[in-house]
Amino acid sequence: MTQDTQIGLGRALRTARLRCGKSLEEAGRDLRVRTDYLDALEREDFTELGGDVYVRSFMRSYARYLGLNADKAL
């Protein structure tokens, strides 16, 4: 189930990653997170990530990595 958000968080993550010149593979390697999890965040398909605790943890790490405000992303 993909969640429809008004803020476009997934789009913001993808845009920030591309602006940093990073591929999903590079980001996954740097963060030590599976690339399919990062892809799920960018697609806003949070069901692939397990529970809310995992979603928040991955989101916080990914946002910080991309230079975004992690608190705002959450």
All heavy atoms as a GROMACS GRO file, in nm:
protein
  591
    1MET      N    1   0.084  -0.118   0.000
    1MET     CA    2   0.000   0.000   0.000
    1MET      C    3   0.088   0.124   0.000
    1MET      O    4   0.171   0.143   0.088
    1MET     CB    5  -0.089  -0.003   0.124
    1MET     CG    6  -0.171   0.121   0.139
    1MET     SD    7  -0.286   0.112   0.277
    1MET     CE    8  -0.184   0.176   0.407
    2THR      N    9   0.073   0.208  -0.096
    2THR     CA   10   0.146   0.333  -0.104
    2THR      C   11   0.063   0.441  -0.039
    2THR      O   12  -0.055   0.453  -0.064
    2THR     CB   13   0.174   0.371  -0.250
    2THR    OG1   14   0.246   0.264  -0.311
    2THR    CG2   15   0.253   0.498  -0.260
    3GLN      N   16   0.128   0.519   0.045
    3GLN     CA   17   0.057   0.624   0.114
    3GLN      C   18   0.062   0.752   0.032
    3GLN      O   19   0.167   0.791  -0.017
    3GLN     CB   20   0.118   0.647   0.251
    3GLN     CG   21   0.106   0.523   0.337
    3GLN     CD   22   0.123   0.556   0.483
    3GLN    OE1   23   0.140   0.669   0.521
    3GLN    NE2   24   0.116   0.454   0.564
    4ASP      N   25  -0.051   0.816   0.016
    4ASP     CA   26  -0.059   0.940  -0.059
    4ASP      C   27  -0.044   1.055   0.039
    4ASP      O   28  -0.129   1.078   0.123
    4ASP     CB   29  -0.195   0.948  -0.131
    4ASP     CG   30  -0.207   1.072  -0.216
    4ASP    OD1   31  -0.104   1.124  -0.263
    4ASP    OD2   32  -0.321   1.117  -0.238
    5THR      N   33   0.070   1.124   0.032
    5THR     CA   34   0.094   1.236   0.122
    5THR      C   35   0.087   1.366   0.044
    5THR      O   36   0.116   1.370  -0.074
    5THR     CB   37   0.231   1.226   0.190
    5THR    OG1   38   0.331   1.232   0.090
    5THR    CG2   39   0.246   1.097   0.269
    6GLN      N   40   0.051   1.470   0.112
    6GLN     CA   41   0.040   1.601   0.047
    6GLN      C   42   0.177   1.668   0.035
    6GLN      O   43   0.193   1.758  -0.044
    6GLN     CB   44  -0.055   1.689   0.125
    6GLN     CG   45  -0.198   1.641   0.123
    6GLN     CD   46  -0.289   1.731   0.205
    6GLN    OE1   47  -0.244   1.815   0.282
    6GLN    NE2   48  -0.417   1.713   0.187
    7ILE      N   49   0.273   1.626   0.114
    7ILE     CA   50   0.401   1.696   0.115
    7ILE      C   51   0.501   1.637   0.017
    7ILE      O   52   0.604   1.697  -0.009
    7ILE     CB   53   0.462   1.699   0.257
    7ILE    CG1   54   0.481   1.558   0.311
    7ILE    CG2   55   0.378   1.783   0.350
    7ILE    CD1   56   0.554   1.552   0.442
    8GLY      N   57   0.475   1.518  -0.037
    8GLY     CA   58   0.566   1.459  -0.134
    8GLY      C   59   0.701   1.425  -0.074
    8GLY      O   60   0.804   1.454  -0.132
    9LEU      N   61   0.700   1.362   0.043
    9LEU     CA   62   0.823   1.329   0.112
    9LEU      C   63   0.913   1.240   0.027
    9LEU      O   64   1.033   1.262   0.019
    9LEU     CB   65   0.792   1.261   0.245
    9LEU     CG   66   0.910   1.224   0.332
    9LEU    CD1   67   0.996   1.345   0.360
    9LEU    CD2   68   0.861   1.162   0.460
   10GLY      N   69   0.856   1.142  -0.037
   10GLY     CA   70   0.935   1.053  -0.122
   10GLY      C   71   1.002   1.128  -0.235
   10GLY      O   72   1.120   1.107  -0.264
   11ARG      N   73   0.929   1.219  -0.295
   11ARG     CA   74   0.985   1.301  -0.403
   11ARG      C   75   1.097   1.390  -0.350
   11ARG      O   76   1.200   1.408  -0.416
   11ARG     CB   77   0.876   1.386  -0.465
   11ARG     CG   78   0.929   1.468  -0.584
   11ARG     CD   79   0.823   1.556  -0.643
   11ARG     NE   80   0.710   1.475  -0.685
   11ARG     CZ   81   0.594   1.526  -0.725
   11ARG    NH1   82   0.577   1.656  -0.728
   11ARG    NH2   83   0.496   1.449  -0.762
   12ALA      N   84   1.080   1.444  -0.229
   12ALA     CA   85   1.184   1.529  -0.170
   12ALA      C   86   1.310   1.448  -0.143
   12ALA      O   87   1.422   1.497  -0.167
   12ALA     CB   88   1.132   1.592  -0.040
   13LEU      N   89   1.296   1.325  -0.096
   13LEU     CA   90   1.412   1.239  -0.071
   13LEU      C   91   1.485   1.209  -0.202
   13LEU      O   92   1.608   1.219  -0.210
   13LEU     CB   93   1.369   1.108  -0.005
   13LEU     CG   94   1.317   1.118   0.137
   13LEU    CD1   95   1.256   0.985   0.181
   13LEU    CD2   96   1.426   1.161   0.233
   14ARG      N   97   1.410   1.172  -0.303
   14ARG     CA   98   1.471   1.138  -0.432
   14ARG      C   99   1.542   1.260  -0.492
   14ARG      O  100   1.655   1.251  -0.540
   14ARG     CB  101   1.365   1.087  -0.530
   14ARG     CG  102   1.424   1.044  -0.663
   14ARG     CD  103   1.316   0.980  -0.752
   14ARG     NE  104   1.376   0.920  -0.867
   14ARG     CZ  105   1.410   0.985  -0.978
   14ARG    NH1  106   1.387   1.114  -0.989
   14ARG    NH2  107   1.464   0.921  -1.080
   15THR      N  108   1.477   1.375  -0.487
   15THR     CA  109   1.535   1.498  -0.540
   15THR      C  110   1.664   1.532  -0.467
   15THR      O  111   1.765   1.568  -0.530
   15THR     CB  112   1.435   1.615  -0.529
   15THR    OG1  113   1.318   1.581  -0.606
   15THR    CG2  114   1.493   1.744  -0.580
   16ALA      N  115   1.663   1.520  -0.334
   16ALA     CA  116   1.783   1.550  -0.255
   16ALA      C  117   1.895   1.452  -0.288
   16ALA      O  118   2.011   1.492  -0.300
   16ALA     CB  119   1.751   1.545  -0.106
   17ARG      N  120   1.861   1.325  -0.306
   17ARG     CA  121   1.962   1.225  -0.340
   17ARG      C  122   2.025   1.256  -0.475
   17ARG      O  123   2.148   1.254  -0.491
   17ARG     CB  124   1.901   1.085  -0.342
   17ARG     CG  125   2.000   0.976  -0.386
   17ARG     CD  126   1.941   0.839  -0.381
   17ARG     NE  127   1.821   0.822  -0.458
   17ARG     CZ  128   1.817   0.805  -0.591
   17ARG    NH1  129   1.928   0.806  -0.662
   17ARG    NH2  130   1.701   0.788  -0.653
   18LEU      N  131   1.942   1.288  -0.572
   18LEU     CA  132   1.994   1.320  -0.706
   18LEU      C  133   2.077   1.447  -0.703
   18LEU      O  134   2.179   1.457  -0.771
   18LEU     CB  135   1.879   1.331  -0.806
   18LEU     CG  136   1.804   1.200  -0.833
   18LEU    CD1  137   1.683   1.225  -0.921
   18LEU    CD2  138   1.896   1.095  -0.893
   19ARG      N  139   2.036   1.544  -0.623
   19ARG     CA  140   2.111   1.669  -0.609
   19ARG      C  141   2.250   1.643  -0.550
   19ARG      O  142   2.347   1.709  -0.585
   19ARG     CB  143   2.034   1.766  -0.521
   19ARG     CG  144   2.085   1.908  -0.531
   19ARG     CD  145   2.001   2.009  -0.456
   19ARG     NE  146   1.860   1.981  -0.462
   19ARG     CZ  147   1.778   1.982  -0.356
   19ARG    NH1  148   1.824   2.013  -0.237
   19ARG    NH2  149   1.650   1.954  -0.370
   20CYS      N  150   2.258   1.542  -0.462
   20CYS     CA  151   2.386   1.504  -0.403
   20CYS      C  152   2.470   1.420  -0.499
   20CYS      O  153   2.586   1.390  -0.470
   20CYS     CB  154   2.364   1.424  -0.275
   20CYS     SG  155   2.296   1.518  -0.138
   21GLY      N  156   2.410   1.381  -0.611
   21GLY     CA  157   2.482   1.301  -0.709
   21GLY      C  158   2.501   1.157  -0.666
   21GLY      O  159   2.597   1.091  -0.707
   22LYS      N  160   2.411   1.106  -0.584
   22LYS     CA  161   2.422   0.970  -0.532
   22LYS      C  162   2.319   0.878  -0.597
   22LYS      O  163   2.205   0.918  -0.622
   22LYS     CB  164   2.397   0.968  -0.380
   22LYS     CG  165   2.494   1.049  -0.299
   22LYS     CD  166   2.627   0.980  -0.292
   22LYS     CE  167   2.720   1.054  -0.197
   22LYS     NZ  168   2.845   0.983  -0.178
   23SER      N  169   2.360   0.756  -0.623
   23SER     CA  170   2.266   0.653  -0.668
   23SER      C  171   2.208   0.586  -0.544
   23SER      O  172   2.261   0.601  -0.432
   23SER     CB  173   2.338   0.549  -0.754
   23SER     OG  174   2.428   0.474  -0.676
   24LEU      N  175   2.102   0.508  -0.563
   24LEU     CA  176   2.048   0.432  -0.450
   24LEU      C  177   2.152   0.336  -0.395
   24LEU      O  178   2.162   0.317  -0.274
   24LEU     CB  179   1.923   0.355  -0.493
   24LEU     CG  180   1.792   0.432  -0.497
   24LEU    CD1  181   1.682   0.345  -0.556
   24LEU    CD2  182   1.752   0.480  -0.359
   25GLU      N  183   2.230   0.278  -0.484
   25GLU     CA  184   2.333   0.183  -0.442
   25GLU      C  185   2.439   0.251  -0.355
   25GLU      O  186   2.482   0.196  -0.252
   25GLU     CB  187   2.398   0.116  -0.564
   25GLU     CG  188   2.307   0.022  -0.638
   25GLU     CD  189   2.201   0.091  -0.724
   25GLU    OE1  190   2.217   0.211  -0.758
   25GLU    OE2  191   2.101   0.026  -0.756
   26GLU      N  192   2.482   0.370  -0.397
   26GLU     CA  193   2.581   0.444  -0.317
   26GLU      C  194   2.525   0.481  -0.181
   26GLU      O  195   2.593   0.466  -0.079
   26GLU     CB  196   2.625   0.570  -0.390
   26GLU     CG  197   2.710   0.546  -0.512
   26GLU     CD  198   2.737   0.674  -0.588
   26GLU    OE1  199   2.639   0.743  -0.626
   26GLU    OE2  200   2.856   0.703  -0.609
   27ALA      N  201   2.403   0.531  -0.179
   27ALA     CA  202   2.340   0.570  -0.053
   27ALA      C  203   2.324   0.449   0.038
   27ALA      O  204   2.353   0.457   0.158
   27ALA     CB  205   2.205   0.637  -0.079
   28GLY      N  206   2.280   0.339  -0.018
   28GLY     CA  207   2.264   0.217   0.061
   28GLY      C  208   2.395   0.170   0.120
   28GLY      O  209   2.402   0.129   0.237
   29ARG      N  210   2.500   0.174   0.039
   29ARG     CA  211   2.632   0.132   0.085
   29ARG      C  212   2.682   0.226   0.196
   29ARG      O  213   2.732   0.181   0.299
   29ARG     CB  214   2.729   0.130  -0.033
   29ARG     CG  215   2.862   0.069  -0.005
   29ARG     CD  216   2.948   0.051  -0.130
   29ARG     NE  217   2.948   0.167  -0.219
   29ARG     CZ  218   2.891   0.170  -0.340
   29ARG    NH1  219   2.829   0.064  -0.388
   29ARG    NH2  220   2.897   0.279  -0.415
   30ASP      N  221   2.667   0.356   0.176
   30ASP     CA  222   2.711   0.454   0.276
   30ASP      C  223   2.636   0.439   0.408
   30ASP      O  224   2.694   0.450   0.516
   30ASP     CB  225   2.695   0.597   0.224
   30ASP     CG  226   2.789   0.631   0.110
   30ASP    OD1  227   2.886   0.555   0.086
   30ASP    OD2  228   2.764   0.733   0.042
   31LEU      N  229   2.506   0.416   0.398
   31LEU     CA  230   2.421   0.406   0.518
   31LEU      C  231   2.415   0.266   0.576
   31LEU      O  232   2.363   0.246   0.685
   31LEU     CB  233   2.278   0.451   0.484
   31LEU     CG  234   2.260   0.599   0.460
   31LEU    CD1  235   2.122   0.626   0.401
   31LEU    CD2  236   2.279   0.677   0.589
   32ARG      N  237   2.463   0.168   0.498
   32ARG     CA  238   2.450   0.027   0.536
   32ARG      C  239   2.305  -0.012   0.551
   32ARG      O  240   2.264  -0.077   0.649
   32ARG     CB  241   2.530  -0.003   0.662
   32ARG     CG  242   2.679   0.016   0.643
   32ARG     CD  243   2.756  -0.030   0.762
   32ARG     NE  244   2.898  -0.020   0.737
   32ARG     CZ  245   2.979   0.062   0.800
   32ARG    NH1  246   2.934   0.142   0.893
   32ARG    NH2  247   3.108   0.064   0.770
   33VAL      N  248   2.225   0.032   0.452
   33VAL     CA  249   2.082   0.002   0.446
   33VAL      C  250   2.053  -0.057   0.310
   33VAL      O  251   2.109  -0.011   0.210
   33VAL     CB  252   1.998   0.133   0.466
   33VAL    CG1  253   1.851   0.108   0.443
   33VAL    CG2  254   2.022   0.192   0.603
   34ARG      N  255   1.969  -0.156   0.305
   34ARG     CA  256   1.934  -0.219   0.178
   34ARG      C  257   1.874  -0.116   0.083
   34ARG      O  258   1.792  -0.032   0.124
   34ARG     CB  259   1.834  -0.333   0.200
   34ARG     CG  260   1.895  -0.450   0.273
   34ARG     CD  261   1.798  -0.558   0.308
   34ARG     NE  262   1.691  -0.579   0.211
   34ARG     CZ  263   1.600  -0.673   0.223
   34ARG    NH1  264   1.601  -0.755   0.325
   34ARG    NH2  265   1.506  -0.686   0.132
   35THR      N  266   1.915  -0.123  -0.043
   35THR     CA  267   1.866  -0.025  -0.140
   35THR      C  268   1.716  -0.036  -0.163
   35THR      O  269   1.652   0.065  -0.192
   35THR     CB  270   1.940  -0.038  -0.275
   35THR    OG1  271   1.927  -0.170  -0.324
   35THR    CG2  272   2.086  -0.002  -0.260
   36ASP      N  273   1.660  -0.155  -0.148
   36ASP     CA  274   1.515  -0.166  -0.166
   36ASP      C  275   1.440  -0.093  -0.055
   36ASP      O  276   1.329  -0.045  -0.076
   36ASP     CB  277   1.470  -0.311  -0.180
   36ASP     CG  278   1.514  -0.402  -0.069
   36ASP    OD1  279   1.624  -0.383  -0.015
   36ASP    OD2  280   1.439  -0.497  -0.038
   37TYR      N  281   1.501  -0.078   0.062
   37TYR     CA  282   1.438   0.002   0.168
   37TYR      C  283   1.441   0.151   0.133
   37TYR      O  284   1.343   0.222   0.154
   37TYR     CB  285   1.509  -0.020   0.302
   37TYR     CG  286   1.489  -0.156   0.364
   37TYR    CD1  287   1.564  -0.194   0.473
   37TYR    CD2  288   1.396  -0.247   0.314
   37TYR    CE1  289   1.547  -0.318   0.532
   37TYR    CE2  290   1.379  -0.372   0.372
   37TYR     CZ  291   1.455  -0.406   0.481
   37TYR     OH  292   1.438  -0.529   0.539
   38LEU      N  293   1.554   0.197   0.081
   38LEU     CA  294   1.563   0.338   0.042
   38LEU      C  295   1.467   0.367  -0.073
   38LEU      O  296   1.401   0.471  -0.075
   38LEU     CB  297   1.706   0.373   0.001
   38LEU     CG  298   1.812   0.356   0.110
   38LEU    CD1  299   1.949   0.393   0.056
   38LEU    CD2  300   1.778   0.437   0.233
   39ASP      N  301   1.458   0.273  -0.167
   39ASP     CA  302   1.364   0.288  -0.278
   39ASP      C  303   1.220   0.294  -0.226
   39ASP      O  304   1.140   0.375  -0.272
   39ASP     CB  305   1.380   0.172  -0.376
   39ASP     CG  306   1.289   0.182  -0.494
   39ASP    OD1  307   1.290   0.287  -0.562
   39ASP    OD2  308   1.214   0.085  -0.520
   40ALA      N  309   1.188   0.211  -0.127
   40ALA     CA  310   1.054   0.212  -0.067
   40ALA      C  311   1.025   0.347  -0.002
   40ALA      O  312   0.913   0.399  -0.013
   40ALA     CB  313   1.040   0.099   0.034
   41LEU      N  314   1.124   0.406   0.064
   41LEU     CA  315   1.105   0.539   0.124
   41LEU      C  316   1.075   0.642   0.016
   41LEU      O  317   0.985   0.724   0.032
   41LEU     CB  318   1.230   0.582   0.202
   41LEU     CG  319   1.256   0.512   0.335
   41LEU    CD1  320   1.390   0.554   0.391
   41LEU    CD2  321   1.145   0.542   0.435
   42GLU      N  322   1.149   0.635  -0.093
   42GLU     CA  323   1.128   0.731  -0.201
   42GLU      C  324   0.994   0.712  -0.271
   42GLU      O  325   0.938   0.806  -0.324
   42GLU     CB  326   1.243   0.722  -0.302
   42GLU     CG  327   1.374   0.774  -0.248
   42GLU     CD  328   1.486   0.776  -0.350
   42GLU    OE1  329   1.461   0.744  -0.469
   42GLU    OE2  330   1.599   0.811  -0.312
   43ARG      N  331   0.943   0.589  -0.269
   43ARG     CA  332   0.811   0.562  -0.328
   43ARG      C  333   0.699   0.578  -0.226
   43ARG      O  334   0.582   0.564  -0.259
   43ARG     CB  335   0.807   0.420  -0.386
   43ARG     CG  336   0.889   0.400  -0.511
   43ARG     CD  337   0.877   0.259  -0.568
   43ARG     NE  338   0.943   0.161  -0.481
   43ARG     CZ  339   0.880   0.072  -0.405
   43ARG    NH1  340   0.748   0.064  -0.405
   43ARG    NH2  341   0.947  -0.012  -0.328
   44GLU      N  342   0.738   0.605  -0.101
   44GLU     CA  343   0.644   0.618   0.010
   44GLU      C  344   0.564   0.491   0.030
   44GLU      O  345   0.447   0.493   0.067
   44GLU     CB  346   0.553   0.740  -0.009
   44GLU     CG  347   0.630   0.869  -0.013
   44GLU     CD  348   0.543   0.991  -0.029
   44GLU    OE1  349   0.431   0.992   0.025
   44GLU    OE2  350   0.589   1.086  -0.095
   45ASP      N  351   0.629   0.377   0.009
   45ASP     CA  352   0.568   0.247   0.031
   45ASP      C  353   0.623   0.192   0.162
   45ASP      O  354   0.712   0.108   0.164
   45ASP     CB  355   0.598   0.152  -0.085
   45ASP     CG  356   0.522   0.022  -0.074
   45ASP    OD1  357   0.446   0.004   0.024
   45ASP    OD2  358   0.538  -0.063  -0.164
   46PHE      N  359   0.571   0.242   0.271
   46PHE     CA  360   0.625   0.213   0.403
   46PHE      C  361   0.593   0.072   0.451
   46PHE      O  362   0.656   0.025   0.546
   46PHE     CB  363   0.574   0.316   0.504
   46PHE     CG  364   0.602   0.458   0.462
   46PHE    CD1  365   0.502   0.553   0.462
   46PHE    CD2  366   0.729   0.496   0.419
   46PHE    CE1  367   0.527   0.684   0.422
   46PHE    CE2  368   0.756   0.626   0.379
   46PHE     CZ  369   0.654   0.720   0.381
   47THR      N  370   0.503   0.003   0.386
   47THR     CA  371   0.469  -0.134   0.427
   47THR      C  372   0.586  -0.229   0.406
   47THR      O  373   0.595  -0.330   0.475
   47THR     CB  374   0.347  -0.185   0.350
   47THR    OG1  375   0.374  -0.184   0.209
   47THR    CG2  376   0.224  -0.101   0.379
   48GLU      N  377   0.675  -0.198   0.314
   48GLU     CA  378   0.791  -0.285   0.288
   48GLU      C  379   0.896  -0.276   0.398
   48GLU      O  380   0.989  -0.356   0.400
   48GLU     CB  381   0.856  -0.247   0.155
   48GLU     CG  382   0.773  -0.282   0.035
   48GLU     CD  383   0.848  -0.260  -0.095
   48GLU    OE1  384   0.972  -0.274  -0.094
   48GLU    OE2  385   0.782  -0.231  -0.194
   49LEU      N  386   0.884  -0.180   0.487
   49LEU     CA  387   0.987  -0.154   0.586
   49LEU      C  388   0.959  -0.213   0.722
   49LEU      O  389   1.037  -0.196   0.815
   49LEU     CB  390   1.008  -0.003   0.600
   49LEU     CG  391   1.046   0.069   0.471
   49LEU    CD1  392   1.044   0.218   0.492
   49LEU    CD2  393   1.180   0.023   0.422
   50GLY      N  394   0.849  -0.282   0.737
   50GLY     CA  395   0.815  -0.338   0.868
   50GLY      C  396   0.729  -0.240   0.945
   50GLY      O  397   0.644  -0.173   0.890
   51GLY      N  398   0.755  -0.227   1.072
   51GLY     CA  399   0.676  -0.142   1.159
   51GLY      C  400   0.718   0.004   1.157
   51GLY      O  401   0.818   0.042   1.094
   52ASP      N  402   0.643   0.084   1.229
   52ASP     CA  403   0.668   0.228   1.237
   52ASP      C  404   0.808   0.262   1.289
   52ASP      O  405   0.868   0.359   1.246
   52ASP     CB  406   0.564   0.295   1.327
   52ASP     CG  407   0.427   0.304   1.263
   52ASP    OD1  408   0.417   0.281   1.141
   52ASP    OD2  409   0.331   0.334   1.335
   53VAL      N  410   0.857   0.181   1.381
   53VAL     CA  411   0.989   0.207   1.439
   53VAL      C  412   1.095   0.201   1.329
   53VAL      O  413   1.185   0.285   1.324
   53VAL     CB  414   1.022   0.104   1.550
   53VAL    CG1  415   1.165   0.118   1.597
   53VAL    CG2  416   0.926   0.121   1.667
   54TYR      N  417   1.084   0.103   1.241
   54TYR     CA  418   1.181   0.090   1.132
   54TYR      C  419   1.167   0.204   1.032
   54TYR      O  420   1.266   0.257   0.984
   54TYR     CB  421   1.165  -0.044   1.061
   54TYR     CG  422   1.196  -0.161   1.150
   54TYR    CD1  423   1.095  -0.243   1.197
   54TYR    CD2  424   1.327  -0.188   1.188
   54TYR    CE1  425   1.123  -0.351   1.280
   54TYR    CE2  426   1.357  -0.296   1.271
   54TYR     CZ  427   1.254  -0.376   1.316
   54TYR     OH  428   1.282  -0.481   1.398
   55VAL      N  429   1.044   0.238   1.001
   55VAL     CA  430   1.020   0.348   0.906
   55VAL      C  431   1.084   0.476   0.960
   55VAL      O  432   1.156   0.545   0.888
   55VAL     CB  433   0.869   0.370   0.881
   55VAL    CG1  434   0.846   0.496   0.799
   55VAL    CG2  435   0.807   0.249   0.814
   56ARG      N  436   1.061   0.507   1.085
   56ARG     CA  437   1.117   0.629   1.146
   56ARG      C  438   1.270   0.626   1.147
   56ARG      O  439   1.335   0.726   1.118
   56ARG     CB  440   1.065   0.647   1.287
   56ARG     CG  441   0.918   0.680   1.294
   56ARG     CD  442   0.874   0.684   1.440
   56ARG     NE  443   0.732   0.664   1.453
   56ARG     CZ  444   0.643   0.760   1.456
   56ARG    NH1  445   0.682   0.885   1.446
   56ARG    NH2  446   0.515   0.733   1.469
   57SER      N  447   1.325   0.512   1.180
   57SER     CA  448   1.470   0.499   1.186
   57SER      C  449   1.534   0.517   1.048
   57SER      O  450   1.630   0.593   1.033
   57SER     CB  451   1.508   0.362   1.243
   57SER     OG  452   1.647   0.344   1.242
   58PHE      N  453   1.480   0.447   0.948
   58PHE     CA  454   1.532   0.461   0.813
   58PHE      C  455   1.514   0.603   0.761
   58PHE      O  456   1.602   0.659   0.697
   58PHE     CB  457   1.466   0.361   0.717
   58PHE     CG  458   1.503   0.218   0.743
   58PHE    CD1  459   1.406   0.120   0.746
   58PHE    CD2  460   1.635   0.180   0.762
   58PHE    CE1  461   1.439  -0.012   0.767
   58PHE    CE2  462   1.670   0.048   0.784
   58PHE     CZ  463   1.571  -0.050   0.786
   59MET      N  464   1.397   0.660   0.788
   59MET     CA  465   1.368   0.795   0.740
   59MET      C  466   1.464   0.896   0.803
   59MET      O  467   1.518   0.983   0.733
   59MET     CB  468   1.224   0.833   0.774
   59MET     CG  469   1.182   0.968   0.722
   59MET     SD  470   1.170   0.973   0.542
   59MET     CE  471   1.027   0.870   0.518
   60ARG      N  472   1.486   0.884   0.932
   60ARG     CA  473   1.576   0.977   1.003
   60ARG      C  474   1.718   0.966   0.946
   60ARG      O  475   1.780   1.067   0.913
   60ARG     CB  476   1.576   0.947   1.152
   60ARG     CG  477   1.666   1.039   1.232
   60ARG     CD  478   1.660   1.011   1.382
   60ARG     NE  479   1.532   1.062   1.434
   60ARG     CZ  480   1.437   0.985   1.486
   60ARG    NH1  481   1.453   0.855   1.495
   60ARG    NH2  482   1.325   1.039   1.531
   61SER      N  483   1.767   0.846   0.932
   61SER     CA  484   1.903   0.825   0.880
   61SER      C  485   1.916   0.876   0.737
   61SER      O  486   2.016   0.942   0.703
   61SER     CB  487   1.938   0.676   0.883
   61SER     OG  488   1.942   0.628   1.013
   62TYR      N  489   1.819   0.845   0.655
   62TYR     CA  490   1.826   0.884   0.513
   62TYR      C  491   1.817   1.035   0.498
   62TYR      O  492   1.893   1.096   0.422
   62TYR     CB  493   1.715   0.813   0.436
   62TYR     CG  494   1.732   0.809   0.287
   62TYR    CD1  495   1.858   0.810   0.227
   62TYR    CD2  496   1.622   0.801   0.203
   62TYR    CE1  497   1.873   0.804   0.090
   62TYR    CE2  498   1.636   0.793   0.066
   62TYR     CZ  499   1.762   0.796   0.010
   62TYR     OH  500   1.776   0.789  -0.126
   63ALA      N  501   1.727   1.098   0.573
   63ALA     CA  502   1.713   1.243   0.566
   63ALA      C  503   1.842   1.313   0.609
   63ALA      O  504   1.889   1.406   0.542
   63ALA     CB  505   1.596   1.289   0.651
   64ARG      N  506   1.900   1.268   0.718
   64ARG     CA  507   2.027   1.328   0.765
   64ARG      C  508   2.136   1.310   0.661
   64ARG      O  509   2.213   1.402   0.635
   64ARG     CB  510   2.070   1.264   0.896
   64ARG     CG  511   1.995   1.313   1.015
   64ARG     CD  512   2.051   1.253   1.142
   64ARG     NE  513   1.969   1.288   1.256
   64ARG     CZ  514   1.952   1.213   1.362
   64ARG    NH1  515   2.013   1.096   1.371
   64ARG    NH2  516   1.877   1.253   1.462
   65TYR      N  517   2.146   1.191   0.606
   65TYR     CA  518   2.246   1.161   0.504
   65TYR      C  519   2.234   1.256   0.385
   65TYR      O  520   2.334   1.300   0.329
   65TYR     CB  521   2.228   1.015   0.459
   65TYR     CG  522   2.313   0.975   0.342
   65TYR    CD1  523   2.450   0.948   0.357
   65TYR    CD2  524   2.257   0.959   0.217
   65TYR    CE1  525   2.526   0.910   0.250
   65TYR    CE2  526   2.333   0.921   0.108
   65TYR     CZ  527   2.468   0.896   0.125
   65TYR     OH  528   2.545   0.858   0.018
   66LEU      N  529   2.110   1.288   0.350
   66LEU     CA  530   2.086   1.375   0.233
   66LEU      C  531   2.090   1.523   0.269
   66LEU      O  532   2.071   1.609   0.182
   66LEU     CB  533   1.950   1.340   0.171
   66LEU     CG  534   1.940   1.199   0.115
   66LEU    CD1  535   1.796   1.171   0.073
   66LEU    CD2  536   2.035   1.181  -0.003
   67GLY      N  537   2.117   1.556   0.394
   67GLY     CA  538   2.126   1.695   0.436
   67GLY      C  539   1.991   1.761   0.459
   67GLY      O  540   1.982   1.883   0.460
   68LEU      N  541   1.890   1.678   0.480
   68LEU     CA  542   1.756   1.731   0.507
   68LEU      C  543   1.732   1.733   0.658
   68LEU      O  544   1.800   1.665   0.734
   68LEU     CB  545   1.650   1.642   0.441
   68LEU     CG  546   1.658   1.629   0.289
   68LEU    CD1  547   1.555   1.529   0.240
   68LEU    CD2  548   1.638   1.763   0.222
   69ASN      N  549   1.636   1.811   0.700
   69ASN     CA  550   1.598   1.818   0.841
   69ASN      C  551   1.523   1.691   0.877
   69ASN      O  552   1.410   1.670   0.834
   69ASN     CB  553   1.511   1.942   0.863
   69ASN     CG  554   1.474   1.961   1.008
   69ASN    OD1  555   1.454   1.865   1.082
   69ASN    ND2  556   1.463   2.085   1.049
   70ALA      N  557   1.586   1.604   0.957
   70ALA     CA  558   1.528   1.475   0.991
   70ALA      C  559   1.398   1.490   1.070
   70ALA      O  560   1.303   1.415   1.049
   70ALA     CB  561   1.628   1.392   1.070
   71ASP      N  562   1.393   1.585   1.162
   71ASP     CA  563   1.272   1.606   1.241
   71ASP      C  564   1.156   1.648   1.153
   71ASP      O  565   1.044   1.603   1.172
   71ASP     CB  566   1.295   1.710   1.350
   71ASP     CG  567   1.392   1.661   1.458
   71ASP    OD1  568   1.398   1.538   1.482
   71ASP    OD2  569   1.463   1.746   1.515
   72LYS      N  570   1.182   1.731   1.058
   72LYS     CA  571   1.078   1.776   0.966
   72LYS      C  572   1.029   1.660   0.878
   72LYS      O  573   0.912   1.649   0.848
   72LYS     CB  574   1.131   1.891   0.879
   72LYS     CG  575   1.026   1.973   0.813
   72LYS     CD  576   1.090   2.094   0.749
   72LYS     CE  577   0.985   2.184   0.690
   72LYS     NZ  578   1.042   2.302   0.627
   73ALA      N  579   1.122   1.575   0.837
   73ALA     CA  580   1.087   1.461   0.754
   73ALA      C  581   0.996   1.365   0.828
   73ALA      O  582   0.906   1.306   0.768
   73ALA     CB  583   1.214   1.388   0.708
   74LEU      N  584   1.019   1.350   0.957
   74LEU     CA  585   0.936   1.259   1.037
   74LEU      C  586   0.800   1.320   1.062
   74LEU      O  587   0.701   1.256   1.070
   74LEU     CB  588   1.003   1.226   1.169
   74LEU     CG  589   1.129   1.141   1.157
   74LEU    CD1  590   1.194   1.127   1.294
   74LEU    CD2  591   1.098   1.004   1.101
   0.00000   0.00000   0.00000
